[in-house]
Amino acid sequence: MIFLFPKGNLIPRPEIKFSFHRVKFERMDWLWITLGVVLIIAGLAGCIIPLIPGPPLSYLGLVIIQFALNEPFTYRFMVIWLLITIGVTLLDYYVPIWGTKKFGGSRSGIWGATFGLLIGIFFFPPFGMIAGPFIGAVIGELIIGKDSATAIRSGFGSFIGFIAGTVMKLAVSFIMAFYFFKAII
């Protein structure tokens, strides 16, 4: 490509392109790819850290790469993954509640699991994320006067729900990360 300077001199403009196997990247593409990688990594971290929305961040990584690399994914692919992301995000809020209720917990056990999770994240990472919901659900059930066996069963249900939600989010985010890296390599 050639451009003119004000004096009319023709100077060749070098085109800088980087390439992997199939895709050629220009300078600006690297910014978008880097942003996409950061979003994918943040999405994977967000699957474990409850305050960060993991799958939505991973999906944003796919959206970034969709526009940066001249649409490597089909429209149908993007809509399906949007629906999966919304579904997993909604289920993530429901699964721990379901686990607590399924194992005999009450609303106090659910609130206790939530507070236990938040306290565990900030004061006892990383083990607090696992033990916090269990301990919180047990304490919540004991506060309202349930016997210790019921309280422990409720805590176990909260723990199972938390683990199931985390595994579900990790699976979805890892699959999106796979498609992301497949598109750029």
Beta strands, then each sheet from edge to edge (+ up, - down):
strand 1: 2-4
strand 2: 10-12
strand 3: 18-19
strand 4: 24-25
sheet 1: 1+ 2-
sheet 2: 3+ 4-
end
